[in-house]
Amino acid sequence: MHITKGKVDYKETVQDLLQTTQGMSYETTVKGEGEVQIIASDYQIVNKIHTLDGIRVKFVSIKQPLIQCISRETTLEDAYIIVNKYER
């Protein structure tokens, strides 16, 4: 995948992209922004949502994270971030 003048050049199908990046998306809930920053120092954060239980952090990694988290289904947004961050 390459981006030229804001246009994405990707030769495979969306399904291929999602299948290639499956198993690289994770989620965890932390208590505060300090913990979010620790996660951000090691992984690429995709989204964070403040909830009553804390901050739900969605992130991607090509390796199994060393923190307590759950695997989640890879979205197209996740796949785009994975390919652009790790496959340059």
N, C-alpha and C positions, 0 to 999 in steps of 0.2 A: 504494500500500500504506500502510495506517495501522494503528497499534497502539492499541487502546483497552482499558484494564483487562486487559492481558495477552493480548488476543485479536487475531489478525491479520485485518485486513479488506482483502482483495485480490480484485478483481473478475475478473481474468484467470485462465487455467489455469496450472498449474505449468509446462507446456511453453512457454507464452507468456512466462512469467517467465524461464525458462532461455534461451530464444531471444533475448530482449531484452538479456540480460546476457552473452551469449556473447562471447568475445574480451576480457574484462575481468579474467581471472584469470591469475596468473603465479606462477612459482616460480624461486628462485635458491638457491644454496648459498654460505654465507659462513663465514669462519674463526672469528669470535668475536661476543660480545654487543655490542661497540661497533658493528660493522657492522649488526647487527640494529636497533640504536637509530637509525642513520642511515636505514635503510629505513623504520622506523616514523615518522620525522619527515616523510616525504613520501607514504607510502602506508598503507593500512589492512591490517595483518597479520591473516591469518585463522588461521594455524597455524605453529608452528615445531617442528622435530623434530631432536634431536641425533643425529648419525650419526658414523661413523668418518671421513667426509670433511669434517665441519664441521656447521654448522647449516643445515638445509634450511628455507627460509622460503617460505611460501605467502602471497600477498597479492593484493589487488584494486586496480584503478585504472581510471578511466574514460578515461584518456589512456594512450598508449603510454609505458611507463616509460623513463626515461633511463639506467637501470642495466642491466647484462648480466643477462638472465633469459630464461626460456622461457615461452611461452604454454601454458596447460593448460586442460582442460575445466572449465567453470564448474559447480560443484555447487549444490545448493539452498541450502546454507549460505552459499556465496559470493554467490549472487543476493540473498538476504535482506539480507546486509551491504551490498552495492552499493546496493540500493534504499533502504535506511534511511539510509545515509551520504550519498549523492549526490543523492537525489531528494526532498529535503525542501523 
